[in-house]
Amino acid sequence: MIPYGCQDVDDSDLEAVVTALKSDFLTQGPRVPEFENAVSGYCSAQFATAVNSATSALHIACLALDVGPADLVWTSPISFVASANCALYCGAKVDFVDVDPTTGNMSVSALAEKLARAKSENALPKVVIPVHLCGESCDMAGIGRLAKSYGFRVIEDASHAIGATCGSRAVGACEHSDIVVFSFHPVKIITSAEGGMVVTNDADLHSKLQMLRSHGVTRDPDLMAWPADGPWSYQQVSLGFNYRLTDLQAALGTSQLKRISHFIDRRHELADRYDELLGNMEVQPLLRNQFGQSSLHLYVVLLDDGFVPSRRQVFEKMRSGGVGVNIHYIPIHTQPYYQELGFSVGMFPGSEAYYARAITLPLHPKLSLEDQNRVVELLGEALN
Ligand SMILES: *Cc1c(COP(=O)(O)O)cnc(C)c1O
């Protein structure tokens, strides 16, 4: 099966991990701050906190912004469930903002309309979490303007988007947001096996995030509730978790980050080649590079109207032909758990229209041109 996504681990990565394994530190040690500095430097953010997944990153990002049971958090229905679950972990209520069906990204006009309505009902969100689907930045300047005028905070779920840009800045620079979250799951742009990162330019948020990652415990006298009992002292000042990344994972992440521009370039070459090869077929690639350069985590095509009813057959033909096509994503509000919470099919028509047409074709740095040709050939057959 040609996978839709796949890590690219080379000898330099292996060497970095083995060196870490032979060192004094297996769990969080010196390689974690090294990885944090490498990521914050790469995306021009001031601070970074490495954690064991982007799911954990989203959770502590919400907590650092004081999301609690009285609060509302809005995100995109077209995302992995973790983008919404993080608010539920904090006891908050979740709602969704519909997407632009041509990109799958949160629609700024849908957000503006929903905010105007919410204001009149006194039900404004505390936090909005836009998701950079496939590595394509949302219109962050537009979302940032609304954040200022309505007074909500912004967490960018950039799980797909390390290496992407927004305007003239890297995604992660937090130009229009409070916090940006990255994922290093193996199918993402770079990997640390499991892993995530929370970046911010706000020193107070950063210090909360560092504490929440590790039990809410601090050894820094400045952060303690009262003077230390002695030089051995640590104090628990909030309810944190064990969300730490290991030094082995940090070593892998730092090593992978050194090759990120190669990964992104290769993804762009392959995506441009798909655009060309698919030129005459009844599919449209998602619009990209609208507000900056996409990191191209995923290559999604939308089936032309006439083929929407037969998406399942297209999917099955390609899978049985050895092509690991996928669907990103089933709208979160249609999941059984979310239907239990009161959501139902029909509530976010842009998202449902996008979902009905979308198919993800394989794209990753190790995809060979022969395999890519095979994907295109099978898609052509499936559409005939
Ligand atoms: C992968 C992903 C996550 C979760 O990442 P993990 O590191 O696996 O926890 C969250 N949001 C989006 C959009 C993702 O694609």
The ligand as an SDF file (V2000), in Angstrom:
LIG
                    3D

 15 15  0  0  0  0  0  0  0  0999 V2000
   -2.4000   15.2970   14.3820 C   0  0  0  0  0  0  0  0  0  0  0  0
   -3.2860   16.3770   14.8210 C   0  0  0  0  0  0  0  0  0  0  0  0
   -3.5410   16.6670   16.1680 C   0  0  0  0  0  0  0  0  0  0  0  0
   -3.0570   15.8010   17.2790 C   0  0  0  0  0  0  0  0  0  0  0  0
   -1.7020   15.5860   17.2260 O   0  0  0  0  0  0  0  0  0  0  0  0
   -1.0240   14.4920   18.1590 P   0  0  0  0  0  0  0  0  0  0  0  0
    0.4160   14.9520   18.1980 O   0  0  0  0  0  0  0  0  0  0  0  0
   -1.2020   13.1730   17.4890 O   0  0  0  0  0  0  0  0  0  0  0  0
   -1.6630   14.5470   19.4940 O   0  0  0  0  0  0  0  0  0  0  0  0
   -4.3030   17.7720   16.4730 C   0  0  0  0  0  0  0  0  0  0  0  0
   -4.8410   18.5490   15.5070 N   0  0  0  0  0  0  0  0  0  0  0  0
   -4.6500   18.2750   14.2120 C   0  0  0  0  0  0  0  0  0  0  0  0
   -5.2430   19.1860   13.1880 C   0  0  0  0  0  0  0  0  0  0  0  0
   -3.8900   17.1760   13.8270 C   0  0  0  0  0  0  0  0  0  0  0  0
   -3.7400   16.8780   12.5300 O   0  0  0  0  0  0  0  0  0  0  0  0
  1  2  1  0
  2  3  1  0
  2 14  2  0
  3  4  1  0
  3 10  2  0
  4  5  1  0
  5  6  1  0
  6  7  2  0
  6  8  1  0
  6  9  1  0
 10 11  1  0
 11 12  2  0
 12 13  1  0
 12 14  1  0
 14 15  1  0
M  END
$$$$
